């Protein structure tokens, strides 16, 4: 006789919702990369991990050189299978790339892990050439399931991994329950709302080209694109202003 375990059922359900939202978020990133950047020579992924996700979203795109920055040496080595080169370095400080190096920069699920988001955005602006484009994605603090968790008196789902000692904390419905925690590198430092992330990008001199959403727990993930303020994942597509001589 198979016993019904409500906690296990909820964990599996939330895990499936997460998977569909993450897949749609990658489609949004791919769409931005394929429709943007008139010049497609160099793409940089800040916090590329093992490179698998970037390989999926860039498959068939016309970038000649794809570089990654990744602080974890093992992940960086794995990413070299897919990227032109990977530099082992933190993106939470000065990034070892020259000014105006990249035609496009993508950073997916990284900014929420950083201690200094202003330095990160300054470095992104510096590394991009004038007219270059940024695709920046993170979890949304104001997603409906985060709001629901707060209503119940629980920690928001996106904020259960604030401790490097114990994860999750404060939310018994988290998909990370009974999951080994990989350590300090996966802790969230700050989580933005869609509006806050957009305003941060604008504050650092970027022009907003589009705002996208993915995931709308417990409803179909595609609804997140219609209500980006409450989607699970948010994605900002932005551009560094062109030089006056490039204006058309």
Biotite code that builds the C-alpha atoms (Angstrom):
import biotite.structure as struc

atoms = struc.array([
    struc.Atom([0.000, 0.000, 0.000], chain_id="A", res_id=1, res_name="UNK", atom_name="CA", element="C"),
    struc.Atom([1.380, 3.370, -1.062], chain_id="A", res_id=2, res_name="UNK", atom_name="CA", element="C"),
    struc.Atom([0.925, 6.117, 1.494], chain_id="A", res_id=3, res_name="UNK", atom_name="CA", element="C"),
    struc.Atom([0.141, 9.672, 0.425], chain_id="A", res_id=4, res_name="UNK", atom_name="CA", element="C"),
    struc.Atom([2.711, 12.146, 1.694], chain_id="A", res_id=5, res_name="UNK", atom_name="CA", element="C"),
    struc.Atom([1.383, 15.720, 1.405], chain_id="A", res_id=6, res_name="UNK", atom_name="CA", element="C"),
    struc.Atom([4.808, 17.295, 1.885], chain_id="A", res_id=7, res_name="UNK", atom_name="CA", element="C"),
    struc.Atom([6.345, 15.113, -0.818], chain_id="A", res_id=8, res_name="UNK", atom_name="CA", element="C"),
    struc.Atom([3.444, 15.846, -3.164], chain_id="A", res_id=9, res_name="UNK", atom_name="CA", element="C"),
    struc.Atom([3.816, 19.597, -2.641], chain_id="A", res_id=10, res_name="UNK", atom_name="CA", element="C"),
    struc.Atom([7.558, 19.441, -3.163], chain_id="A", res_id=11, res_name="UNK", atom_name="CA", element="C"),
    struc.Atom([7.135, 17.546, -6.452], chain_id="A", res_id=12, res_name="UNK", atom_name="CA", element="C"),
    struc.Atom([4.429, 19.962, -7.561], chain_id="A", res_id=13, res_name="UNK", atom_name="CA", element="C"),
    struc.Atom([6.519, 23.036, -6.811], chain_id="A", res_id=14, res_name="UNK", atom_name="CA", element="C"),
    struc.Atom([9.542, 21.420, -8.463], chain_id="A", res_id=15, res_name="UNK", atom_name="CA", element="C"),
    struc.Atom([7.550, 20.897, -11.668], chain_id="A", res_id=16, res_name="UNK", atom_name="CA", element="C"),
    struc.Atom([6.278, 24.471, -11.556], chain_id="A", res_id=17, res_name="UNK", atom_name="CA", element="C"),
    struc.Atom([9.852, 25.676, -11.123], chain_id="A", res_id=18, res_name="UNK", atom_name="CA", element="C"),
    struc.Atom([11.028, 23.598, -14.089], chain_id="A", res_id=19, res_name="UNK", atom_name="CA", element="C"),
    struc.Atom([8.408, 24.987, -16.459], chain_id="A", res_id=20, res_name="UNK", atom_name="CA", element="C"),
    struc.Atom([9.120, 28.553, -15.320], chain_id="A", res_id=21, res_name="UNK", atom_name="CA", element="C"),
    struc.Atom([12.884, 28.125, -15.738], chain_id="A", res_id=22, res_name="UNK", atom_name="CA", element="C"),
    struc.Atom([12.424, 26.679, -19.233], chain_id="A", res_id=23, res_name="UNK", atom_name="CA", element="C"),
    struc.Atom([10.253, 29.625, -20.289], chain_id="A", res_id=24, res_name="UNK", atom_name="CA", element="C"),
    struc.Atom([12.744, 32.052, -18.777], chain_id="A", res_id=25, res_name="UNK", atom_name="CA", element="C"),
    struc.Atom([15.476, 30.548, -20.967], chain_id="A", res_id=26, res_name="UNK", atom_name="CA", element="C"),
    struc.Atom([13.219, 31.012, -24.006], chain_id="A", res_id=27, res_name="UNK", atom_name="CA", element="C"),
    struc.Atom([12.784, 34.672, -23.069], chain_id="A", res_id=28, res_name="UNK", atom_name="CA", element="C"),
    struc.Atom([16.558, 35.073, -22.769], chain_id="A", res_id=29, res_name="UNK", atom_name="CA", element="C"),
    struc.Atom([17.090, 33.420, -26.139], chain_id="A", res_id=30, res_name="UNK", atom_name="CA", element="C"),
    struc.Atom([14.484, 35.661, -27.735], chain_id="A", res_id=31, res_name="UNK", atom_name="CA", element="C"),
    struc.Atom([16.185, 38.789, -26.393], chain_id="A", res_id=32, res_name="UNK", atom_name="CA", element="C"),
    struc.Atom([19.610, 37.616, -27.570], chain_id="A", res_id=33, res_name="UNK", atom_name="CA", element="C"),
    struc.Atom([18.318, 36.695, -31.020], chain_id="A", res_id=34, res_name="UNK", atom_name="CA", element="C"),
    struc.Atom([16.361, 39.918, -31.572], chain_id="A", res_id=35, res_name="UNK", atom_name="CA", element="C"),
    struc.Atom([18.835, 42.370, -30.054], chain_id="A", res_id=36, res_name="UNK", atom_name="CA", element="C"),
    struc.Atom([22.428, 43.475, -30.671], chain_id="A", res_id=37, res_name="UNK", atom_name="CA", element="C"),
    struc.Atom([22.867, 44.458, -34.296], chain_id="A", res_id=38, res_name="UNK", atom_name="CA", element="C"),
    struc.Atom([26.544, 43.529, -33.964], chain_id="A", res_id=39, res_name="UNK", atom_name="CA", element="C"),
    struc.Atom([27.038, 39.927, -32.805], chain_id="A", res_id=40, res_name="UNK", atom_name="CA", element="C"),
    struc.Atom([30.703, 39.369, -32.351], chain_id="A", res_id=41, res_name="UNK", atom_name="CA", element="C"),
    struc.Atom([31.215, 38.839, -28.616], chain_id="A", res_id=42, res_name="UNK", atom_name="CA", element="C"),
    struc.Atom([28.807, 37.604, -25.942], chain_id="A", res_id=43, res_name="UNK", atom_name="CA", element="C"),
    struc.Atom([29.774, 37.369, -22.265], chain_id="A", res_id=44, res_name="UNK", atom_name="CA", element="C"),
    struc.Atom([27.919, 35.368, -19.605], chain_id="A", res_id=45, res_name="UNK", atom_name="CA", element="C"),
    struc.Atom([28.566, 36.729, -16.119], chain_id="A", res_id=46, res_name="UNK", atom_name="CA", element="C"),
    struc.Atom([28.236, 33.791, -13.740], chain_id="A", res_id=47, res_name="UNK", atom_name="CA", element="C"),
    struc.Atom([28.069, 31.125, -16.441], chain_id="A", res_id=48, res_name="UNK", atom_name="CA", element="C"),
    struc.Atom([28.157, 28.096, -14.125], chain_id="A", res_id=49, res_name="UNK", atom_name="CA", element="C"),
    struc.Atom([28.873, 24.911, -16.076], chain_id="A", res_id=50, res_name="UNK", atom_name="CA", element="C"),
    struc.Atom([27.795, 26.545, -19.342], chain_id="A", res_id=51, res_name="UNK", atom_name="CA", element="C"),
    struc.Atom([24.956, 24.128, -20.054], chain_id="A", res_id=52, res_name="UNK", atom_name="CA", element="C"),
    struc.Atom([22.166, 26.720, -19.794], chain_id="A", res_id=53, res_name="UNK", atom_name="CA", element="C"),
    struc.Atom([24.072, 29.211, -21.950], chain_id="A", res_id=54, res_name="UNK", atom_name="CA", element="C"),
    struc.Atom([24.691, 26.520, -24.563], chain_id="A", res_id=55, res_name="UNK", atom_name="CA", element="C"),
    struc.Atom([20.940, 25.946, -24.768], chain_id="A", res_id=56, res_name="UNK", atom_name="CA", element="C"),
    struc.Atom([19.967, 29.593, -25.157], chain_id="A", res_id=57, res_name="UNK", atom_name="CA", element="C"),
    struc.Atom([22.705, 30.424, -27.695], chain_id="A", res_id=58, res_name="UNK", atom_name="CA", element="C"),
    struc.Atom([22.413, 27.339, -29.902], chain_id="A", res_id=59, res_name="UNK", atom_name="CA", element="C"),
    struc.Atom([22.217, 28.493, -33.517], chain_id="A", res_id=60, res_name="UNK", atom_name="CA", element="C"),
    struc.Atom([22.781, 32.169, -32.716], chain_id="A", res_id=61, res_name="UNK", atom_name="CA", element="C"),
    struc.Atom([25.432, 34.049, -34.661], chain_id="A", res_id=62, res_name="UNK", atom_name="CA", element="C"),
    struc.Atom([27.826, 35.169, -31.934], chain_id="A", res_id=63, res_name="UNK", atom_name="CA", element="C"),
    struc.Atom([31.410, 34.482, -33.034], chain_id="A", res_id=64, res_name="UNK", atom_name="CA", element="C"),
    struc.Atom([32.908, 34.448, -29.543], chain_id="A", res_id=65, res_name="UNK", atom_name="CA", element="C"),
    struc.Atom([31.158, 33.463, -26.318], chain_id="A", res_id=66, res_name="UNK", atom_name="CA", element="C"),
    struc.Atom([33.017, 34.045, -23.062], chain_id="A", res_id=67, res_name="UNK", atom_name="CA", element="C"),
    struc.Atom([32.109, 33.213, -19.487], chain_id="A", res_id=68, res_name="UNK", atom_name="CA", element="C"),
    struc.Atom([33.102, 34.499, -16.075], chain_id="A", res_id=69, res_name="UNK", atom_name="CA", element="C"),
    struc.Atom([32.687, 31.947, -13.293], chain_id="A", res_id=70, res_name="UNK", atom_name="CA", element="C"),
    struc.Atom([34.172, 31.918, -9.794], chain_id="A", res_id=71, res_name="UNK", atom_name="CA", element="C"),
    struc.Atom([33.951, 28.155, -9.277], chain_id="A", res_id=72, res_name="UNK", atom_name="CA", element="C"),
    struc.Atom([36.930, 26.443, -10.893], chain_id="A", res_id=73, res_name="UNK", atom_name="CA", element="C"),
    struc.Atom([35.222, 23.092, -11.511], chain_id="A", res_id=74, res_name="UNK", atom_name="CA", element="C"),
    struc.Atom([32.177, 24.723, -13.081], chain_id="A", res_id=75, res_name="UNK", atom_name="CA", element="C"),
    struc.Atom([34.420, 26.939, -15.222], chain_id="A", res_id=76, res_name="UNK", atom_name="CA", element="C"),
    struc.Atom([36.322, 23.902, -16.487], chain_id="A", res_id=77, res_name="UNK", atom_name="CA", element="C"),
    struc.Atom([33.044, 22.222, -17.436], chain_id="A", res_id=78, res_name="UNK", atom_name="CA", element="C"),
    struc.Atom([31.862, 25.387, -19.211], chain_id="A", res_id=79, res_name="UNK", atom_name="CA", element="C"),
    struc.Atom([34.914, 25.380, -21.488], chain_id="A", res_id=80, res_name="UNK", atom_name="CA", element="C"),
    struc.Atom([33.246, 22.547, -23.417], chain_id="A", res_id=81, res_name="UNK", atom_name="CA", element="C"),
    struc.Atom([30.671, 25.023, -24.685], chain_id="A", res_id=82, res_name="UNK", atom_name="CA", element="C"),
    struc.Atom([32.279, 28.484, -24.590], chain_id="A", res_id=83, res_name="UNK", atom_name="CA", element="C"),
    struc.Atom([35.184, 30.115, -26.414], chain_id="A", res_id=84, res_name="UNK", atom_name="CA", element="C"),
    struc.Atom([36.887, 30.727, -23.074], chain_id="A", res_id=85, res_name="UNK", atom_name="CA", element="C"),
    struc.Atom([36.041, 30.967, -19.388], chain_id="A", res_id=86, res_name="UNK", atom_name="CA", element="C"),
    struc.Atom([37.831, 33.183, -16.880], chain_id="A", res_id=87, res_name="UNK", atom_name="CA", element="C"),
    struc.Atom([37.824, 32.017, -13.268], chain_id="A", res_id=88, res_name="UNK", atom_name="CA", element="C"),
    struc.Atom([36.884, 35.166, -11.374], chain_id="A", res_id=89, res_name="UNK", atom_name="CA", element="C"),
    struc.Atom([34.148, 36.648, -9.215], chain_id="A", res_id=90, res_name="UNK", atom_name="CA", element="C"),
    struc.Atom([31.563, 38.961, -10.756], chain_id="A", res_id=91, res_name="UNK", atom_name="CA", element="C"),
    struc.Atom([31.124, 40.549, -7.319], chain_id="A", res_id=92, res_name="UNK", atom_name="CA", element="C"),
    struc.Atom([34.166, 42.796, -7.885], chain_id="A", res_id=93, res_name="UNK", atom_name="CA", element="C"),
    struc.Atom([36.114, 44.307, -10.786], chain_id="A", res_id=94, res_name="UNK", atom_name="CA", element="C"),
    struc.Atom([35.649, 41.949, -13.735], chain_id="A", res_id=95, res_name="UNK", atom_name="CA", element="C"),
    struc.Atom([38.875, 41.133, -15.637], chain_id="A", res_id=96, res_name="UNK", atom_name="CA", element="C"),
    struc.Atom([37.704, 42.241, -19.081], chain_id="A", res_id=97, res_name="UNK", atom_name="CA", element="C"),
    struc.Atom([38.603, 45.432, -20.980], chain_id="A", res_id=98, res_name="UNK", atom_name="CA", element="C"),
    struc.Atom([36.303, 48.379, -21.593], chain_id="A", res_id=99, res_name="UNK", atom_name="CA", element="C"),
    struc.Atom([33.778, 48.033, -24.454], chain_id="A", res_id=100, res_name="UNK", atom_name="CA", element="C"),
    struc.Atom([34.656, 44.358, -24.844], chain_id="A", res_id=101, res_name="UNK", atom_name="CA", element="C"),
    struc.Atom([31.230, 42.807, -25.389], chain_id="A", res_id=102, res_name="UNK", atom_name="CA", element="C"),
    struc.Atom([28.383, 43.269, -27.836], chain_id="A", res_id=103, res_name="UNK", atom_name="CA", element="C"),
    struc.Atom([26.014, 41.550, -25.421], chain_id="A", res_id=104, res_name="UNK", atom_name="CA", element="C"),
    struc.Atom([26.075, 40.436, -21.795], chain_id="A", res_id=105, res_name="UNK", atom_name="CA", element="C"),
    struc.Atom([23.779, 37.871, -20.227], chain_id="A", res_id=106, res_name="UNK", atom_name="CA", element="C"),
    struc.Atom([23.514, 37.162, -16.511], chain_id="A", res_id=107, res_name="UNK", atom_name="CA", element="C"),
    struc.Atom([20.901, 34.671, -15.381], chain_id="A", res_id=108, res_name="UNK", atom_name="CA", element="C"),
    struc.Atom([20.112, 34.015, -11.695], chain_id="A", res_id=109, res_name="UNK", atom_name="CA", element="C"),
    struc.Atom([23.307, 35.695, -10.488], chain_id="A", res_id=110, res_name="UNK", atom_name="CA", element="C"),
    struc.Atom([22.572, 39.222, -9.277], chain_id="A", res_id=111, res_name="UNK", atom_name="CA", element="C"),
    struc.Atom([20.595, 37.960, -6.266], chain_id="A", res_id=112, res_name="UNK", atom_name="CA", element="C"),
    struc.Atom([23.765, 36.234, -4.997], chain_id="A", res_id=113, res_name="UNK", atom_name="CA", element="C"),
    struc.Atom([25.980, 39.339, -5.036], chain_id="A", res_id=114, res_name="UNK", atom_name="CA", element="C"),
    struc.Atom([27.115, 41.537, -2.166], chain_id="A", res_id=115, res_name="UNK", atom_name="CA", element="C"),
    struc.Atom([27.588, 44.672, -4.289], chain_id="A", res_id=116, res_name="UNK", atom_name="CA", element="C"),
    struc.Atom([25.028, 45.056, -7.054], chain_id="A", res_id=117, res_name="UNK", atom_name="CA", element="C"),
    struc.Atom([26.084, 48.617, -7.874], chain_id="A", res_id=118, res_name="UNK", atom_name="CA", element="C"),
    struc.Atom([29.654, 47.570, -8.646], chain_id="A", res_id=119, res_name="UNK", atom_name="CA", element="C"),
    struc.Atom([28.264, 44.723, -10.736], chain_id="A", res_id=120, res_name="UNK", atom_name="CA", element="C"),
    struc.Atom([26.107, 47.077, -12.796], chain_id="A", res_id=121, res_name="UNK", atom_name="CA", element="C"),
    struc.Atom([28.990, 49.546, -13.188], chain_id="A", res_id=122, res_name="UNK", atom_name="CA", element="C"),
    struc.Atom([31.168, 46.728, -14.499], chain_id="A", res_id=123, res_name="UNK", atom_name="CA", element="C"),
    struc.Atom([28.468, 45.579, -16.915], chain_id="A", res_id=124, res_name="UNK", atom_name="CA", element="C"),
    struc.Atom([28.185, 49.121, -18.275], chain_id="A", res_id=125, res_name="UNK", atom_name="CA", element="C"),
    struc.Atom([31.970, 49.407, -18.615], chain_id="A", res_id=126, res_name="UNK", atom_name="CA", element="C"),
    struc.Atom([32.416, 46.075, -20.399], chain_id="A", res_id=127, res_name="UNK", atom_name="CA", element="C"),
    struc.Atom([29.619, 46.647, -22.915], chain_id="A", res_id=128, res_name="UNK", atom_name="CA", element="C"),
    struc.Atom([30.410, 48.615, -26.038], chain_id="A", res_id=129, res_name="UNK", atom_name="CA", element="C"),
    struc.Atom([28.153, 51.617, -26.774], chain_id="A", res_id=130, res_name="UNK", atom_name="CA", element="C"),
    struc.Atom([24.944, 50.162, -28.195], chain_id="A", res_id=131, res_name="UNK", atom_name="CA", element="C"),
    struc.Atom([25.662, 46.795, -26.585], chain_id="A", res_id=132, res_name="UNK", atom_name="CA", element="C"),
    struc.Atom([22.842, 44.969, -24.852], chain_id="A", res_id=133, res_name="UNK", atom_name="CA", element="C"),
    struc.Atom([22.245, 43.428, -21.439], chain_id="A", res_id=134, res_name="UNK", atom_name="CA", element="C"),
    struc.Atom([19.953, 40.492, -20.679], chain_id="A", res_id=135, res_name="UNK", atom_name="CA", element="C"),
    struc.Atom([19.545, 40.279, -16.909], chain_id="A", res_id=136, res_name="UNK", atom_name="CA", element="C"),
    struc.Atom([17.304, 37.763, -15.134], chain_id="A", res_id=137, res_name="UNK", atom_name="CA", element="C"),
    struc.Atom([16.556, 37.002, -11.495], chain_id="A", res_id=138, res_name="UNK", atom_name="CA", element="C"),
    struc.Atom([13.832, 35.735, -9.185], chain_id="A", res_id=139, res_name="UNK", atom_name="CA", element="C"),
    struc.Atom([11.070, 38.205, -8.384], chain_id="A", res_id=140, res_name="UNK", atom_name="CA", element="C"),
    struc.Atom([10.439, 39.050, -4.734], chain_id="A", res_id=141, res_name="UNK", atom_name="CA", element="C"),
    struc.Atom([6.867, 40.100, -5.601], chain_id="A", res_id=142, res_name="UNK", atom_name="CA", element="C"),
    struc.Atom([5.886, 36.862, -7.350], chain_id="A", res_id=143, res_name="UNK", atom_name="CA", element="C"),
    struc.Atom([2.495, 35.603, -6.221], chain_id="A", res_id=144, res_name="UNK", atom_name="CA", element="C"),
    struc.Atom([3.920, 32.530, -4.511], chain_id="A", res_id=145, res_name="UNK", atom_name="CA", element="C"),
    struc.Atom([6.370, 34.693, -2.544], chain_id="A", res_id=146, res_name="UNK", atom_name="CA", element="C"),
    struc.Atom([3.503, 36.970, -1.509], chain_id="A", res_id=147, res_name="UNK", atom_name="CA", element="C"),
    struc.Atom([1.424, 33.931, -0.495], chain_id="A", res_id=148, res_name="UNK", atom_name="CA", element="C"),
    struc.Atom([4.291, 32.592, 1.626], chain_id="A", res_id=149, res_name="UNK", atom_name="CA", element="C"),
    struc.Atom([4.576, 35.927, 3.438], chain_id="A", res_id=150, res_name="UNK", atom_name="CA", element="C"),
    struc.Atom([0.797, 35.935, 3.977], chain_id="A", res_id=151, res_name="UNK", atom_name="CA", element="C"),
    struc.Atom([1.145, 32.575, 5.746], chain_id="A", res_id=152, res_name="UNK", atom_name="CA", element="C"),
    struc.Atom([3.904, 33.988, 7.920], chain_id="A", res_id=153, res_name="UNK", atom_name="CA", element="C"),
    struc.Atom([6.587, 31.993, 6.080], chain_id="A", res_id=154, res_name="UNK", atom_name="CA", element="C"),
    struc.Atom([9.821, 33.212, 4.567], chain_id="A", res_id=155, res_name="UNK", atom_name="CA", element="C"),
    struc.Atom([9.370, 34.109, 0.886], chain_id="A", res_id=156, res_name="UNK", atom_name="CA", element="C"),
    struc.Atom([10.408, 31.171, -1.295], chain_id="A", res_id=157, res_name="UNK", atom_name="CA", element="C"),
    struc.Atom([13.143, 33.256, -2.926], chain_id="A", res_id=158, res_name="UNK", atom_name="CA", element="C"),
    struc.Atom([14.594, 34.113, 0.490], chain_id="A", res_id=159, res_name="UNK", atom_name="CA", element="C"),
    struc.Atom([14.853, 30.709, 2.161], chain_id="A", res_id=160, res_name="UNK", atom_name="CA", element="C"),
    struc.Atom([18.547, 30.361, 1.281], chain_id="A", res_id=161, res_name="UNK", atom_name="CA", element="C"),
    struc.Atom([19.901, 33.332, 3.225], chain_id="A", res_id=162, res_name="UNK", atom_name="CA", element="C"),
    struc.Atom([22.041, 31.140, 5.480], chain_id="A", res_id=163, res_name="UNK", atom_name="CA", element="C"),
    struc.Atom([25.135, 29.143, 4.531], chain_id="A", res_id=164, res_name="UNK", atom_name="CA", element="C"),
    struc.Atom([24.585, 27.000, 7.639], chain_id="A", res_id=165, res_name="UNK", atom_name="CA", element="C"),
    struc.Atom([21.034, 25.822, 7.061], chain_id="A", res_id=166, res_name="UNK", atom_name="CA", element="C"),
    struc.Atom([18.809, 25.773, 3.991], chain_id="A", res_id=167, res_name="UNK", atom_name="CA", element="C"),
    struc.Atom([15.951, 26.278, 3.703], chain_id="A", res_id=168, res_name="UNK", atom_name="CA", element="C"),
    struc.Atom([14.991, 28.496, 6.592], chain_id="A", res_id=169, res_name="UNK", atom_name="CA", element="C"),
    struc.Atom([11.514, 29.720, 7.428], chain_id="A", res_id=170, res_name="UNK", atom_name="CA", element="C"),
    struc.Atom([9.423, 27.938, 4.809], chain_id="A", res_id=171, res_name="UNK", atom_name="CA", element="C"),
    struc.Atom([8.339, 24.285, 5.185], chain_id="A", res_id=172, res_name="UNK", atom_name="CA", element="C"),
    struc.Atom([6.998, 24.280, 1.606], chain_id="A", res_id=173, res_name="UNK", atom_name="CA", element="C"),
    struc.Atom([10.368, 25.053, 0.010], chain_id="A", res_id=174, res_name="UNK", atom_name="CA", element="C"),
    struc.Atom([11.543, 22.672, -2.727], chain_id="A", res_id=175, res_name="UNK", atom_name="CA", element="C"),
    struc.Atom([14.913, 22.612, -0.948], chain_id="A", res_id=176, res_name="UNK", atom_name="CA", element="C"),
    struc.Atom([13.521, 20.709, 2.048], chain_id="A", res_id=177, res_name="UNK", atom_name="CA", element="C"),
    struc.Atom([15.633, 17.558, 2.599], chain_id="A", res_id=178, res_name="UNK", atom_name="CA", element="C"),
    struc.Atom([18.023, 18.653, -0.164], chain_id="A", res_id=179, res_name="UNK", atom_name="CA", element="C"),
    struc.Atom([21.772, 18.890, 0.573], chain_id="A", res_id=180, res_name="UNK", atom_name="CA", element="C"),
    struc.Atom([22.774, 22.563, 0.506], chain_id="A", res_id=181, res_name="UNK", atom_name="CA", element="C"),
    struc.Atom([25.778, 23.288, -1.754], chain_id="A", res_id=182, res_name="UNK", atom_name="CA", element="C"),
    struc.Atom([27.123, 26.029, 0.512], chain_id="A", res_id=183, res_name="UNK", atom_name="CA", element="C"),
    struc.Atom([27.843, 29.734, 0.576], chain_id="A", res_id=184, res_name="UNK", atom_name="CA", element="C"),
    struc.Atom([27.922, 30.219, -3.191], chain_id="A", res_id=185, res_name="UNK", atom_name="CA", element="C"),
    struc.Atom([24.191, 29.535, -3.471], chain_id="A", res_id=186, res_name="UNK", atom_name="CA", element="C"),
    struc.Atom([22.949, 31.902, -0.774], chain_id="A", res_id=187, res_name="UNK", atom_name="CA", element="C"),
    struc.Atom([20.798, 34.845, -1.811], chain_id="A", res_id=188, res_name="UNK", atom_name="CA", element="C"),
    struc.Atom([21.995, 38.257, -0.656], chain_id="A", res_id=189, res_name="UNK", atom_name="CA", element="C"),
    struc.Atom([19.179, 40.434, -2.005], chain_id="A", res_id=190, res_name="UNK", atom_name="CA", element="C"),
    struc.Atom([16.124, 39.736, -4.125], chain_id="A", res_id=191, res_name="UNK", atom_name="CA", element="C"),
    struc.Atom([14.506, 42.444, -6.253], chain_id="A", res_id=192, res_name="UNK", atom_name="CA", element="C"),
    struc.Atom([10.997, 43.085, -7.482], chain_id="A", res_id=193, res_name="UNK", atom_name="CA", element="C"),
    struc.Atom([10.552, 43.617, -11.211], chain_id="A", res_id=194, res_name="UNK", atom_name="CA", element="C"),
    struc.Atom([10.144, 47.344, -10.712], chain_id="A", res_id=195, res_name="UNK", atom_name="CA", element="C"),
    struc.Atom([13.213, 47.588, -8.476], chain_id="A", res_id=196, res_name="UNK", atom_name="CA", element="C"),
    struc.Atom([15.443, 45.677, -10.898], chain_id="A", res_id=197, res_name="UNK", atom_name="CA", element="C"),
    struc.Atom([14.272, 47.819, -13.796], chain_id="A", res_id=198, res_name="UNK", atom_name="CA", element="C"),
    struc.Atom([14.968, 51.004, -11.831], chain_id="A", res_id=199, res_name="UNK", atom_name="CA", element="C"),
    struc.Atom([18.413, 49.717, -10.836], chain_id="A", res_id=200, res_name="UNK", atom_name="CA", element="C"),
    struc.Atom([19.286, 49.077, -14.480], chain_id="A", res_id=201, res_name="UNK", atom_name="CA", element="C"),
    struc.Atom([18.016, 52.522, -15.485], chain_id="A", res_id=202, res_name="UNK", atom_name="CA", element="C"),
    struc.Atom([19.933, 54.165, -12.624], chain_id="A", res_id=203, res_name="UNK", atom_name="CA", element="C"),
    struc.Atom([23.142, 52.819, -14.108], chain_id="A", res_id=204, res_name="UNK", atom_name="CA", element="C"),
    struc.Atom([22.548, 54.505, -17.449], chain_id="A", res_id=205, res_name="UNK", atom_name="CA", element="C"),
    struc.Atom([20.868, 51.782, -19.483], chain_id="A", res_id=206, res_name="UNK", atom_name="CA", element="C"),
    struc.Atom([17.899, 52.162, -21.829], chain_id="A", res_id=207, res_name="UNK", atom_name="CA", element="C"),
    struc.Atom([15.163, 49.585, -21.213], chain_id="A", res_id=208, res_name="UNK", atom_name="CA", element="C"),
    struc.Atom([14.218, 47.592, -24.318], chain_id="A", res_id=209, res_name="UNK", atom_name="CA", element="C"),
    struc.Atom([11.831, 45.133, -22.713], chain_id="A", res_id=210, res_name="UNK", atom_name="CA", element="C"),
    struc.Atom([10.675, 43.449, -19.514], chain_id="A", res_id=211, res_name="UNK", atom_name="CA", element="C"),
    struc.Atom([9.654, 39.783, -19.537], chain_id="A", res_id=212, res_name="UNK", atom_name="CA", element="C"),
    struc.Atom([8.282, 37.325, -17.012], chain_id="A", res_id=213, res_name="UNK", atom_name="CA", element="C"),
    struc.Atom([8.173, 33.543, -16.667], chain_id="A", res_id=214, res_name="UNK", atom_name="CA", element="C"),
    struc.Atom([6.297, 31.447, -14.150], chain_id="A", res_id=215, res_name="UNK", atom_name="CA", element="C"),
    struc.Atom([3.033, 32.306, -12.418], chain_id="A", res_id=216, res_name="UNK", atom_name="CA", element="C"),
    struc.Atom([2.638, 29.753, -9.633], chain_id="A", res_id=217, res_name="UNK", atom_name="CA", element="C"),
    struc.Atom([0.331, 27.876, -9.375], chain_id="A", res_id=218, res_name="UNK", atom_name="CA", element="C"),
    struc.Atom([-0.916, 28.749, -12.874], chain_id="A", res_id=219, res_name="UNK", atom_name="CA", element="C"),
    struc.Atom([0.690, 28.155, -16.304], chain_id="A", res_id=220, res_name="UNK", atom_name="CA", element="C"),
    struc.Atom([4.165, 29.664, -16.609], chain_id="A", res_id=221, res_name="UNK", atom_name="CA", element="C"),
    struc.Atom([3.269, 31.698, -19.711], chain_id="A", res_id=222, res_name="UNK", atom_name="CA", element="C"),
    struc.Atom([1.003, 33.982, -17.671], chain_id="A", res_id=223, res_name="UNK", atom_name="CA", element="C"),
    struc.Atom([4.154, 35.527, -16.243], chain_id="A", res_id=224, res_name="UNK", atom_name="CA", element="C"),
    struc.Atom([4.734, 37.349, -19.519], chain_id="A", res_id=225, res_name="UNK", atom_name="CA", element="C"),
    struc.Atom([1.383, 39.122, -19.118], chain_id="A", res_id=226, res_name="UNK", atom_name="CA", element="C"),
    struc.Atom([1.934, 40.167, -15.505], chain_id="A", res_id=227, res_name="UNK", atom_name="CA", element="C"),
    struc.Atom([5.675, 40.663, -15.152], chain_id="A", res_id=228, res_name="UNK", atom_name="CA", element="C"),
    struc.Atom([5.200, 42.398, -11.784], chain_id="A", res_id=229, res_name="UNK", atom_name="CA", element="C"),
    struc.Atom([4.121, 39.093, -10.219], chain_id="A", res_id=230, res_name="UNK", atom_name="CA", element="C"),
    struc.Atom([5.961, 36.517, -12.354], chain_id="A", res_id=231, res_name="UNK", atom_name="CA", element="C"),
    struc.Atom([8.378, 34.066, -10.734], chain_id="A", res_id=232, res_name="UNK", atom_name="CA", element="C"),
    struc.Atom([11.328, 34.992, -12.956], chain_id="A", res_id=233, res_name="UNK", atom_name="CA", element="C"),
    struc.Atom([11.824, 38.475, -14.361], chain_id="A", res_id=234, res_name="UNK", atom_name="CA", element="C"),
    struc.Atom([14.102, 39.434, -17.220], chain_id="A", res_id=235, res_name="UNK", atom_name="CA", element="C"),
    struc.Atom([15.269, 42.917, -18.164], chain_id="A", res_id=236, res_name="UNK", atom_name="CA", element="C"),
    struc.Atom([16.505, 43.539, -21.710], chain_id="A", res_id=237, res_name="UNK", atom_name="CA", element="C"),
    struc.Atom([18.451, 46.806, -21.837], chain_id="A", res_id=238, res_name="UNK", atom_name="CA", element="C"),
    struc.Atom([20.958, 48.694, -23.957], chain_id="A", res_id=239, res_name="UNK", atom_name="CA", element="C"),
    struc.Atom([23.960, 50.867, -23.231], chain_id="A", res_id=240, res_name="UNK", atom_name="CA", element="C"),
    struc.Atom([23.311, 54.153, -25.081], chain_id="A", res_id=241, res_name="UNK", atom_name="CA", element="C"),
    struc.Atom([24.949, 54.464, -28.475], chain_id="A", res_id=242, res_name="UNK", atom_name="CA", element="C"),
    struc.Atom([27.496, 57.155, -29.199], chain_id="A", res_id=243, res_name="UNK", atom_name="CA", element="C"),
    struc.Atom([26.086, 60.291, -30.822], chain_id="A", res_id=244, res_name="UNK", atom_name="CA", element="C"),
    struc.Atom([27.811, 59.347, -34.099], chain_id="A", res_id=245, res_name="UNK", atom_name="CA", element="C"),
    struc.Atom([25.975, 55.999, -34.101], chain_id="A", res_id=246, res_name="UNK", atom_name="CA", element="C"),
    struc.Atom([22.495, 57.421, -33.633], chain_id="A", res_id=247, res_name="UNK", atom_name="CA", element="C"),
    struc.Atom([20.299, 56.747, -36.631], chain_id="A", res_id=248, res_name="UNK", atom_name="CA", element="C"),
])
